[in-house]
Amino acid sequence: MPPKQNKDATQTKRLRHNFNMTPELKDFLVESRKKSGNTMNGEIHARLEATYDESAQRIAAMIWPFIQKLDQDDRAKFADLIAAMARARA
């Protein structure tokens, strides 16, 4: 009989790391998590991973001047649009 496989054997091993954050940062993450549908851990992981994606960084650098000109409501709409596009891609 073959050895019993760990149910997580097909997933990439993840290392546990605890860190502190400000209440304001946590509030931002909670709101982002709700919009993206991620777990809190998933949202943190996705955001950290995106910081190392060079193409995403180039795109962010290009659109940042335009985003700064938007009012808060339009920024939220834009963020919702980007999140919806990301979910459709996944």
C-alpha positions as CSV (number, residue, x, y, z in Angstrom):
1,M,0.0,0.0,0.0
2,P,1.4,3.5,-0.9
3,P,2.3,5.9,1.9
4,K,-0.5,8.2,2.9
5,Q,-0.1,11.7,1.3
6,N,-0.5,14.9,3.2
7,K,-3.7,16.6,1.9
8,D,-1.5,19.7,1.4
9,A,1.2,17.9,-0.6
10,T,0.1,19.5,-3.9
11,Q,0.2,23.0,-2.5
12,T,3.3,25.1,-2.1
13,K,4.6,25.0,1.5
14,R,4.0,28.3,3.3
15,L,6.0,29.5,6.2
16,R,4.3,31.1,9.1
17,H,5.3,34.6,10.1
18,N,3.7,36.9,12.6
19,F,3.9,40.6,12.3
20,N,2.4,43.8,13.8
21,M,0.3,46.3,11.9
22,T,-1.4,49.5,12.8
23,P,-5.2,49.5,13.3
24,E,-5.5,51.7,10.2
25,L,-3.6,49.3,8.0
26,K,-5.7,46.4,9.3
27,D,-8.9,48.4,8.4
28,F,-7.5,48.9,4.9
29,L,-6.8,45.2,4.6
30,V,-10.2,44.2,5.9
31,E,-11.9,46.4,3.3
32,S,-9.7,45.2,0.5
33,R,-10.3,41.6,1.6
34,K,-14.0,42.0,1.5
35,K,-13.9,43.5,-2.0
36,S,-11.5,40.9,-3.4
37,G,-13.1,37.9,-1.7
38,N,-9.8,36.8,-0.3
39,T,-9.2,35.7,3.3
40,M,-7.1,38.1,5.3
41,N,-4.0,35.9,4.8
42,G,-4.8,35.6,1.1
43,E,-5.1,39.4,0.8
44,I,-1.8,40.0,2.5
45,H,-0.1,37.3,0.4
46,A,-1.5,38.6,-2.8
47,R,-0.5,42.2,-2.0
48,L,3.1,41.2,-1.0
49,E,3.4,39.0,-4.1
50,A,2.3,41.9,-6.3
51,T,5.0,44.1,-5.0
52,Y,7.5,41.7,-6.5
53,D,5.8,41.6,-9.9
54,E,7.7,43.9,-12.2
55,S,5.0,44.2,-14.8
56,A,2.5,45.2,-12.1
57,Q,4.9,47.7,-10.7
58,R,5.4,49.3,-14.2
59,I,1.6,49.5,-14.7
60,A,1.1,51.0,-11.2
61,A,3.8,53.6,-11.9
62,M,2.1,54.6,-15.2
63,I,-1.4,54.9,-13.8
64,W,-0.5,56.5,-10.4
65,P,-0.5,60.1,-11.6
66,F,-4.1,59.6,-13.0
67,I,-5.3,57.9,-9.8
68,Q,-4.1,60.8,-7.7
69,K,-6.4,63.1,-9.7
70,L,-9.5,61.1,-8.9
71,D,-11.8,61.9,-6.0
72,Q,-12.3,59.3,-3.3
73,D,-15.5,57.8,-4.9
74,D,-13.9,57.5,-8.3
75,R,-10.9,55.8,-6.8
76,A,-13.1,53.3,-5.1
77,K,-14.9,52.6,-8.4
78,F,-11.6,52.2,-10.1
79,A,-10.4,49.8,-7.4
80,D,-13.6,47.8,-7.7
81,L,-13.1,47.6,-11.5
82,I,-9.5,46.3,-11.1
83,A,-10.6,43.8,-8.5
84,A,-13.3,42.5,-10.7
85,M,-10.9,42.2,-13.6
86,A,-8.5,40.3,-11.4
87,R,-11.2,37.9,-10.2
88,A,-12.3,37.3,-13.9
89,R,-8.7,36.5,-14.8
90,A,-8.2,34.0,-12.0
